[in-house]
Amino acid sequence: MRRIKSLGLGALMALALLAVPAGASATGGIEADSYPVTLKGESAKGSHKLSFSWFASQKTCPFYLEDDIEQPSPAIVADWILGGDCKEFNANGCKLQFHPGTQNTFGFGPAGCGPVKFKINGCQVGVSPQTLPATFTNTGEGSNAKLVVGTKTSFTWTSESSVVGCPTKGNIYKDTIEGTWEIKGFDKAGNQVGIEATDLPYSGFFIAGGSETEARFEAERYPLPILGALQPKGALTFYSDGQEDGVQCSVAELDGDMASASTEVFLTAQYGGCKSLNDGFSATMSMSGCSYALGLDSVGPPYVGDFALACSGGASLKVVVDPPVVGTCTFTIPVQGLGPVAYLNVGSSATRRIAADLEGKGIDHTVSEVGFGCFGATGLYSEGTLSGGITLEAPNQ
């Protein structure tokens, strides 16, 4: 797991997560002003020019492409055809793929598809999956915003013909492709929708489903890190009916990893800026091998769920208030469900995040030490509360 940054999240959540190696990942993708959106593209007038050295000629073969996306996407993966001088086109299972951002490529894929086939001067040509460099330029404003993709590079092709007058079957050639695509977005009514390519990693985090399908935490790419923070001017508060006091924390480091869509989110946390409620004495909260889990019910919106404390080896969450006199005030919270959560999707596109309001009630805990300046008595208690509002997000890296 990666510690990404320190956040002001009053004492909340953590769960012993299954660590998922993040690995290196490319960033960048396609955003639209609204979703779903149909992306339609074609070669600019006079494009694309494909040179074929064996034929000692250059051919004009315009591309036409289309792709549907439901949310920001790291790539365009389009159905396509070739026209013009490229006759009897057959994509043969290959998609036309565009990857803006740190990759800045286009190509034919996925691996194992094809080869793409068409005829030049009556001779069968095959183009195997390959990735080639491209440039991406955002042009226009508002609903007229579109994407212009350019390329001038080498590509390889193979002769697929056994016909006299064609290159020997199986021979591989390296020639050039040059041209520009213009790609626009359209809604279901056929109205143009603004689109753009971006270098930012797609890490929006949100809840989807809940009406006809199971509600789940989802993201725009996997694996991804998750961070939590207090909602603005918020705090998270634990109150002990046994000590007749509580602790409020204003700083926490909270993070986890998510490998796929799920009905649970698991996070680890460290806390700071904690003080007692009654007198503002210095306090600490330590997970001590424990963690919290956020769960999501199957229906919504509105989305609701619950959160729980999980601990390993009999550990407990530990809270200590340290008055400036003799002794400390100590209480511990064991494994248990803590209470309900109300969720709300906030933001759009890659900035999507989840606001969660926590209302833990009836929390079992043990008061094990009551020092001078503390309230209440030692013993087992069952009316503790844990409340506060947090925001969960998957930040750009």
Buried (B, 14 or more C-beta within 10 A) or exposed (E): BEEBEBBBBBBBBBBBBEEBEBEEBBBBBBBBBEBEBBBBBBBBEEBBBBBBEBBEEBBBBBBBBBBBBEBBBBBBBBEBBBBBBBBEBBBEEBBBBBBBBEBBBBBBBEEEBBBBBBBBBEBBBBBBBBBBBBEBEBEBEEBEBBBBBBBBEEBEBBBBBEEEEBBEBEEEBEBBBBBBBBBBBBBEEEEBBBBBBBEBBBBBBBBBBBEEEEBBBBBBBBBBBBBBBBBEEBBBBBBBBBBBBBBBBBBBBBBBBBBEBBBBBBBBBBBBBBBBBBEEBEBBBBBEBBBBBBBBBEEBEEBBBBBBBBBEEEBBBBBBBBBEEEBBBBBBBBBBBBBBBBBBBBBBBBBBBBBBBBBBEEBBBBBBBBBEBBBBEBEEBEEBBBBBBBBBBBBEE
